[in-house]
Amino acid sequence: MNNTLNNTFARPLIGVTGSSGKTSTILMLNSILEQCCKNPAMLESWKGPASFTKLVKNNTTGSRPLLAEVPVEALRQRQVKGEIFQCAALTNLTVDHLPACGTQERYHELKSEFFHQLPPSAKAVLNADDPRALTLAGDGGLDTITFALHYPNAMIVANNIRIQNFSSVFELSVNTDIPTFSNRVISPQTAKVHLTMLGEQNIYNALLAATLALLLDVDLESIARALGRFPGIRRNMEIISVDKALVLDDGARNPAAIRAALAGAKLLGKRRTLVLHGIYGKGGQTINRCNARELAHWLQQSPGSQLIVTRSMYHTKHKYQVRVSEEKTFLTELKESKTEAAYFPDLPDAVESILYHACEEDLILLLGGPVLDRAREIILQSIGENRTSLTLVPSGLGGIRTYSNLQPLAGNPT
């Protein structure tokens, strides 16, 4: 990292890091600030050290807030250091990014180093529901602010969470005095939020975005109104269709994200959930084993629900294609846990199967990373062409059954 970048700028530089939710948090925060005329500069996804350096150097004067995603790969390669940030925020810590870090311990170590590099009196915003997250601030004199959904003593919390018309409604509460970047004090108060997104993970992201907006002197009522106008994010508990069966699409690719999406789906109260899961291409064997274990546990606790799996052989970009070792590890874990599932190597066949098995009272949940990026397109096309084809058939797929294309596709559309 260029040594000419230091922490002397008048504007706050905020780095958001964590296992998942980084981009969503920054997009929510950017939306809040734009609606409140704060004119932020944003680097919502990591595009390399050159883009980050440009973001900072182009905003060395004035009070324009700078928002940057800080992925573990950038920390591992020493492309960015905590010493130039006025604030670091952590979404969560879970099992992910193992191909880059090698072990979960190394992953945690890199995150910890980032927080320990922050200058004295910098702000650290941490998820109090994650015990591992609270260890990152250490005793280095950081101004630590905590947020939570379940830990009542956190400084900023979401209470009385409920689902209403496919939206998350909750009370956003500040529990104690909190100093902002300008040293103004935010006193305890509460505002009602109507977030047009589903899932506990999105409430966490909204809560973190709201916390950071408060530190930038946005009042709580304005934050609540801005979150209510946030349109949502593609492949983030996105509602694809309500034609007969309800179809949701979520890009979860680690166990915690999968668990959160399934928990959010359960709150919708559907008779059963049919999950189409895309194996995590380039995620490694360990993460895919953990993902399979998470899905197996869910299926055991959800009688009548079904699991369909794909690697999307012909509808995935090369850099996201599933390795044979990842496929084998995932399916072996399901087999060893005696989990019933159907496996389709190609995505259109998997979509056809899940639509065939669905009925009006079901929820179809598309669950997985880039392997499922084209599932939305395929499922909407199929629903459009066969609007009466969603009919109930007997459940129980009888172990892991593997299905192949009857006819080869003409090349890779991606």
N, C-alpha and C positions, 0 to 999 in steps of 0.2 A: 504494500500500500504506500502511496506517495506520502512522504513525510511532510510535505507542504500542507496537507490537510490536517488541520488541528481543530480544537474545540473552542476557538475564540469568536466564532460567528455569532451575530446577533440573533439569528433565527434558530429555533430548535431543530435538531436533526434527530429523528425518531427511527429506530430500527426495530422491526418486528421479526421475531424468530420463533422456532418451535417445530413440532413434528407435522402439524396440520393446521389449517386455518389462517396461515400468514397472508396469503393473497386476499382471501375474503375479508379479513380484518382491515387491511389497507384500503380495499375498495369501499368498504362501509365508511371508514374514517374520512377518506377523500370526499365521499358524497356528502357527509355531514358538514365538512369544512367548506366545500363549494357552496352548499345551500346557505351557509352562514357568512359568505363573502370573505373567507379566510385565504383564498387563493393559494392552495397548497401546490407543491411540486411533488410528483409521485414516481416511484420506481416500484411498481406493484409486483414485478417478477424479476429475478436476477438475470441480467443480460451480460454479465461479466464486469470486471473491474473498470474498464474504460467507461462504460455507461454510468457507473456509480460515481467515478471521479468527475465526470462531466456534470452530473446532477449537483454535486456539491460545489464545484468551482463556478458554475453558472449562477449560484445563489449565495455568494459570500457576503452580500450586504442586504440590508432590509430585514424584515421580520417574517418573511414567507416560510411557513412550516415545510420541512422536507420529510417525506415518508419513504422508507426503503425496506424492502424485504431482505432479510439476512439469512440465507440458507446455510445448512451445515457444510456444503461443499465449498462455499466461499470462505468459511472459517478454516476448514481443513487445509486449503491451499494458501492461507494467509493473505487472501485478497482484500480482506476488510478486518479492521480491529475496532474494539469497543472504545478506544481512547478518544475518538472524534465525535462520539454520540453524546447528546444531552439526555437521551432517554433510550432504554432498551426494554422491550415488552416481550413476554413469553406467552404463547398460546397454550402449550401443553408439552409434555415429554412422553413419548411412547415408543414402541418398537417400530423402527423404520430406518431407511437410509443405511442399512447395514452393508450393502456392497461398497459404499464410499468410506464408511468408518471402520468396518471390520467387526467391531463388537459394540454392544449397547453401552458398555462402560466408556469406550472411546467417544461415542456420540455425546454422552452426558458430559464428558470432560471438555469437549470443544465448546459446548454451550456455556459451561461454567467459566471457562477462560474468557469468553466474550464479556460476560457480566463483570468479571474481576478486572477487566481492562478499562471499564468505565471510569471517567474522571471523578474525583471526590465531589460529593453533593449531586451527582447525576441521579436521575430518577430510574428506578427499576420497577416495572409493573408486572406482577406475577399472579398466576392462577393459584389461588389458595386451596382449591379442591385437589390439586396435584401435589402431594407431599414432596416429591422430588424437585418440583419447581421452586419451592420455598428455600431449598438449600443453596440456590444459585447466588442469592444476594450476599451471603456470607456476613462478615462483620466489617466490611470495607467503608462504612460511612455513607452508603447509598441511601437516598430517600426512597424507601420502599412503599409502594402502594399495592394493595391486594384486591382482587375481585374474585367472585365465586357465585355459584348457583346453590351449593349445598352447605358451605361453611358459613354459619350465620354471623361470625365475628369478623368476616372480611370487611374491608373499608367500603367497597361498592358491591352491591348484590342485586340479583334478580329474584323477586318474590312472587308468589301467587301465579305461577306459570300455568297457562291453559291453552288449548287449541280452540280456535274459533274461525270458522269459514276458511280452512286451510291456511291460517295464519297463527303465529305465536303471540299471545298477549301476556304481558307481565308488568310488574311494577319495578322500575329502576330506582334503587334507593342508595343514597350516599349516607353512610352510617356515622361518619366522623368528619371533623374539619380536615380539608386537604389543600395544601398550598399548590398553586399553579406555577407555571414557568415564570410568570411575571410577579410571583409572590403574593398574588391575591388569594384569599382563603375562601374555598368552597365550603359552605356550611351544610349540615345534614338536611336532606330534603328528598322528596320522592316525586316521580313522574310516571305516568302510564305509557307504555310502549305497545304499539300494534305493528309487529314485524311481519311482513308478508313472505315469510320463509318458515319452513318447518324444521324440526330437529333441534335437540339440545345443543349440538355443536354450533349451530348458527346463533343461538342465544348467547353462548360463550363469546363468539366472535363479535356480536353486537355489543356485549357488555365491555369487552376490551376496547372496541372502537369508541364507545361512549366515555370510558375512563380517560383515554388519550385526548378526546375532544374537550373534556372538562379541564385537563391540564393546559390546554390551549385557550382557556378563557371563554369557551362556549357554554352558555347557561343550559341547565338540565332540560327545561321545557323545549328549547330549540333543538336539542339533541333528540328528544323523544319524537318531535314532529318530523325531523329529518330522517330518522330511522323508519318512520311510518311511510315515507315516500320512496324508500330504497326499493328498486324494482326486483331485486333478486339476482342470482348468479347462475349462469348456465352450468348444468351438471352438479348442482348443489341442492339436493332435495327438490329438484325442479319438477313441477307438475307437467307431464307430457300430454296426458289425455285423461278425460273423465268420461269417455265414451264407453259405456258398459263398465268394464273394470277400470279402476283408478290406476294410472301408471306414473310412477315417480322415477327420477333418474338422479343418481348420486355417484360421484367419483371417488368414493372411499377406497383406499388401497392399503390400509394397515388395520390391525385388529381393533384399536380404539375407535377409529373412524367407522369401521363396519359396525361395531357395537352401538355407537351413537346413532347411526342411520337406522338400524333395526329397532332401537328403542323409540326413535321418533316415529317410525312407521307403526309401531304397536299402539301409540297414542291415538291413531286415527280410528281405532275400533273396528277394523274390517274383520270379516269372518276368518280369513286366513291370508297369508302372505306368500306369494310366489316370487322367489328371488332368482334373477339371472345374474350370475357372478362371472366377471372376467378375471382370469388368472393374471397376477401382477407380473407382466413382462419386464424383465431386467430388474425385478425387485429382489431376486435371490431366493435361495431355497428356504432359508430360515423364515423370512417374512411370509412366504406362501404357505409354509407349514402352519404358522401361527394363524394366518387367515382361515385356512381350512378348519383348524381347531375351533376357531370362533364361530364359524358357520355351522359346524357340527353341533356345538353346544346349543346354539340358537334353535336348530331344527329339533333337537331332543326336547326342548322346552316349548315347542310350538306344534302340537298335534294337528295334522291335516295340511300344514304348510309344505311347500315343495322347494327344492333346490335344483336349478339347472346351471350347468357350468360350460364355459366356452373359452377357447384360446384365440378365437377370431383370426384364423389363419390367413384369410385373404382380404381382410378389411381393417388391417392395422398397419400403421407406418412401421418401417423396418426397425427403427430404433426402439420401438416398444414391443416387438414381437416376443412371444413367450419361448424361452429355451426349453428343450426337451427335459432337462433336469428339473426345471421349475414345474412343468406339467406333471412329471412323475411324482415329485414330492407332494404336490397338492392332492392328487388323486389317491396316492398311497395313504396319506393321513385320513382321508375320508373313508377309505376301505378299512383301515385298521380300527377306526372308531365305529364301524358298522353303520355308517351314515348312508341313507338312500339318496341318490342323486342321479341325474341324467347328464351325460357329457356329450356335447356337440363340438367338434373341432372348428366348425365354421359358424359365424355369427348369424346369418339369415336363418339357418336351420334351428338354432337355439331360440331365436325370436318367434319363429313359426310354432315351435313346441310350446312355449310359455303362453302364447295367445290361445292356442288350442285348449290348454288346460284351465284357462281362466273363466270366471263367471262374474256376474254383476256385483256380488258382494265381496269380491277379492281385491287385493292390492297387488299389483305387479311392481316389484322394486328392481330396477337396473342398478347393479352394485359393483363397481370396479373402476380401475384407472383408465388410461388411454385405450386399452383393449376394447372398451365399450364406447369409444367416442362416436362411432357411427350407428350405435344402436337406436338412438332417437330417430334418426332419418329413416332407418329400416322399419321401425315399429310404426311410425306415423304413416308410412306408405302402405304397410300391410293393413292397418286399421282402416285407412281410407278406401282400400280396394275391397275389403271384406268386412263391412260394418256389422254383419250378422254372424260372423264366424266365432265370436267369443262364447263358447258353450261349455258347460261343465262336463268333464269326463271323470271316471273313477280315479281317485288319487292313489298314491303308492307306486313309486317308480321302480321298486324292487332292486335295490342295490345300485351300483354305479354301472349304468348302461352307456355304451359308447355308440354314437351314430355317425355315419360318414355321408358325404354328399352322394346322391345317386348319379349326378352328372358333374363333371369338373367345371368350375367357373372359368370364364375367359380372361385369364390374367388377374393381376392384383389391382383393384380399382384405386388403391391408395398409392 
